[in-house]
Each structure stands twice: as C-alpha cells, then as structure tokens.
Amino acid sequence: MLLFFQPSVVYKKIYLEMMNAWKASGEAPMPWVLTLDYANFPALCRALTDFSVGKGLPSGFTIPCTTFWAYDTDAAKLVGALNIRHELNDDLLNYHGHIGYGVRPDMRRKGYATRMLAMAKKECRRLDIARALVCCNSENTASARVIEKNGGVLEDERILPENGKTMRRYWIDV
Ligand SMILES: CC(C)(COP(=O)(O)OP(=O)(O)OC[C@H]1O[C@@H](n2cnc3c(N)ncnc32)[C@H](O)[C@@H]1OP(=O)(O)O)[C@@H](O)C(=O)NCCC(=O)NCCS
C-alpha cells in the first residue's frame, strides 16, 4: 500500500534512508523541497509545515505549498515526494504548474509516480483547484507518461528563459 505522510520528525530515519539513496545515485533530488538541508530535521519539518500556510517561503516564492512523502508499506521505505502549489503565479502558470513530484532513483518504474500524481489530484480537489497544471521538461518522457496516464491534456510547450529548456504544459481535470 502507498501512504502519504505530511512532514513529521517521526519519519526521520526513513527520510534519511531515502536521501542516502538519492545521494548514492549522484542525481539531484526532485521536487525542490528534497533539496532543502535536513541536518536539523525538526527544523526541516517545521519549515515544510510553515510553507503550507505561506510562512517562511524561500526568497522569491510567494505561493503556499504542501509537501507529502510517499511511503510504501511493503518496502517499508519512503519512495518519493509530492509538492503541491496552492495557486499559480506567472512563473508557475508558464513553466512549473501546481504539482511537483519525484521518485527515488532505485525505486523507479514500479508505478509509484503514477499513483502519487493520482493522490495529488485528490489533494487538489481539497484545495479547490478544479484544473491542475502539471509541467515537465519536454525530454522527460517518463514524467510526460505519468501525466498522460493521469488524464493530462497537453496545452503547449514553453521555453524557460533561464536555461532555454522546453517545458510541456498539461492540464488535468481533477
Ligand atoms: C519521472 C519519474 C517521477 C517517474 O517515476 P516512476 O515511479 O518511475 O514512474 P512510473 O513507474 O509511474 O511510470 C510511469 C510511466 O512512465 C514510464 N517510464 C518510467 N520511467 C521511464 C523512463 N526512464 N523512460 C521511459 N519511460 C519511463 C513507465 O514505463 C510508465 O509507463 P507505462 O505504464 O506505459 O509503462 C521519475 O523518473 C523521477 O523521479 N525522475 C526525476 C524527477 C522528475 O523528473 N520529476 C518529474 C518532474 S515534472
């Protein structure tokens, strides 16, 4: 079974185990909340909880966002994370959308991301988001597949000004 945990100090051990797997892969973790310093784990949990009510957001960020950690009860491991932005600003509308997600490198291609995005749709409903925008790099075929399997309808592709990369923008009727 896949469960979704809101950040709490009780998950420290399994969070560290997940982050070690990410470190070992050499890949930068995604979504962005997984790049936050976790040396002070209670502080990380507090910050993530604050972000969900728009408090203490990183500089340049203005939109509250909720983070979930996905836990597979069979594997007894955290497998990835979801980050749901409660609204869109111009930057999110053009390039990044409502929902960010990532699955740890050693647990991919097992259907986790597809199930995580399905759960994010439910959370969007709770947040009164009727249509969720989900974006991915145009080269990210795995993510595009995850979005399409969750009913994503491609609107267009837009080029990120900071690096020239093309982002696919999909809408999901939640
Ligand atoms: C993209 C990502 C979330 C997919 O996670 P996942 O748990 O492996 O995805 P799923 O197992 O649910 O796979 C969904 C579909 O993508 C396909 N897929 C998964 N990895 C793939 C890959 N590397 N290449 C091609 N297709 C792939 C699967 O086969 C499946 O399609 P199918 O049902 O038609 O077979 C994961 O690779 C990841 O975390 N990448 C880094 C972070 C990232 O890109 N996040 C998304 C930002 S928009």
The ligand as an SDF file (V2000), in Angstrom:
LIG
                    3D

 48 50  0  0  0  0  0  0  0  0999 V2000
    9.5820   10.8980  -13.7440 C   0  0  0  0  0  0  0  0  0  0  0  0
    9.5150    9.9750  -12.5410 C   0  0  0  0  0  0  0  0  0  0  0  0
    8.7630   10.7170  -11.4510 C   0  0  0  0  0  0  0  0  0  0  0  0
    8.7620    8.6960  -12.9290 C   0  0  0  0  0  0  0  0  0  0  0  0
    8.6150    7.9140  -11.7510 O   0  0  0  0  0  0  0  0  0  0  0  0
    8.2710    6.3670  -11.8070 P   0  0  0  0  0  0  0  0  0  0  0  0
    7.7700    5.9760  -10.4550 O   0  0  0  0  0  0  0  0  0  0  0  0
    9.4070    5.6190  -12.3430 O   0  0  0  0  0  0  0  0  0  0  0  0
    7.0790    6.3490  -12.8600 O   0  0  0  0  0  0  0  0  0  0  0  0
    6.0350    5.1680  -13.0960 P   0  0  0  0  0  0  0  0  0  0  0  0
    6.6460    3.8720  -12.6310 O   0  0  0  0  0  0  0  0  0  0  0  0
    4.7300    5.5740  -12.5100 O   0  0  0  0  0  0  0  0  0  0  0  0
    5.9840    5.1090  -14.6690 O   0  0  0  0  0  0  0  0  0  0  0  0
    5.0030    5.8150  -15.4090 C   0  0  0  0  0  0  0  0  0  0  0  0
    5.2100    5.5370  -16.8850 C   0  0  0  0  0  0  0  0  0  0  0  0
    6.4530    6.0880  -17.3250 O   0  0  0  0  0  0  0  0  0  0  0  0
    7.2220    5.0760  -17.9490 C   0  0  0  0  0  0  0  0  0  0  0  0
    8.5990    5.3200  -17.5870 N   0  0  0  0  0  0  0  0  0  0  0  0
    9.1240    5.3520  -16.3530 C   0  0  0  0  0  0  0  0  0  0  0  0
   10.4430    5.6090  -16.4320 N   0  0  0  0  0  0  0  0  0  0  0  0
   10.7210    5.7270  -17.7440 C   0  0  0  0  0  0  0  0  0  0  0  0
   11.9070    6.0140  -18.4450 C   0  0  0  0  0  0  0  0  0  0  0  0
   13.0620    6.2240  -17.8100 N   0  0  0  0  0  0  0  0  0  0  0  0
   11.8330    6.0880  -19.8050 N   0  0  0  0  0  0  0  0  0  0  0  0
   10.6730    5.9120  -20.4290 C   0  0  0  0  0  0  0  0  0  0  0  0
    9.5050    5.6550  -19.8060 N   0  0  0  0  0  0  0  0  0  0  0  0
    9.5380    5.5580  -18.4890 C   0  0  0  0  0  0  0  0  0  0  0  0
    6.7330    3.7880  -17.3550 C   0  0  0  0  0  0  0  0  0  0  0  0
    7.0140    2.6940  -18.2140 O   0  0  0  0  0  0  0  0  0  0  0  0
    5.2610    4.0540  -17.2300 C   0  0  0  0  0  0  0  0  0  0  0  0
    4.6040    3.9500  -18.4580 O   0  0  0  0  0  0  0  0  0  0  0  0
    3.7410    2.6470  -18.8410 P   0  0  0  0  0  0  0  0  0  0  0  0
    2.7570    2.4750  -17.7470 O   0  0  0  0  0  0  0  0  0  0  0  0
    3.1770    2.9950  -20.1510 O   0  0  0  0  0  0  0  0  0  0  0  0
    4.7290    1.5130  -18.8730 O   0  0  0  0  0  0  0  0  0  0  0  0
   10.9310    9.5870  -12.0410 C   0  0  0  0  0  0  0  0  0  0  0  0
   11.6770    9.1090  -13.1310 O   0  0  0  0  0  0  0  0  0  0  0  0
   11.6780   10.7290  -11.3730 C   0  0  0  0  0  0  0  0  0  0  0  0
   11.5350   10.9620  -10.1710 O   0  0  0  0  0  0  0  0  0  0  0  0
   12.5030   11.4750  -12.1380 N   0  0  0  0  0  0  0  0  0  0  0  0
   13.2530   12.6060  -11.6020 C   0  0  0  0  0  0  0  0  0  0  0  0
   12.3500   13.7180  -11.1250 C   0  0  0  0  0  0  0  0  0  0  0  0
   11.3710   14.1430  -12.1870 C   0  0  0  0  0  0  0  0  0  0  0  0
   11.6530   14.1420  -13.3650 O   0  0  0  0  0  0  0  0  0  0  0  0
   10.1840   14.5270  -11.7160 N   0  0  0  0  0  0  0  0  0  0  0  0
    9.1230   14.9850  -12.5680 C   0  0  0  0  0  0  0  0  0  0  0  0
    9.2610   16.4370  -12.7410 C   0  0  0  0  0  0  0  0  0  0  0  0
    7.9830   17.0510  -13.8110 S   0  0  0  0  0  0  0  0  0  0  0  0
  1  2  1  0
  2  3  1  0
  2  4  1  0
  2 36  1  0
  4  5  1  0
  5  6  1  0
  6  7  2  0
  6  8  1  0
  6  9  1  0
  9 10  1  0
 10 11  2  0
 10 12  1  0
 10 13  1  0
 13 14  1  0
 14 15  1  0
 15 16  1  0
 15 30  1  0
 16 17  1  0
 17 18  1  0
 17 28  1  0
 18 19  1  0
 18 27  1  0
 19 20  2  0
 20 21  1  0
 21 22  1  0
 21 27  2  0
 22 23  1  0
 22 24  2  0
 24 25  1  0
 25 26  2  0
 26 27  1  0
 28 29  1  0
 28 30  1  0
 30 31  1  0
 31 32  1  0
 32 33  2  0
 32 34  1  0
 32 35  1  0
 36 37  1  0
 36 38  1  0
 38 39  2  0
 38 40  1  0
 40 41  1  0
 41 42  1  0
 42 43  1  0
 43 44  2  0
 43 45  1  0
 45 46  1  0
 46 47  1  0
 47 48  1  0
M  END
$$$$
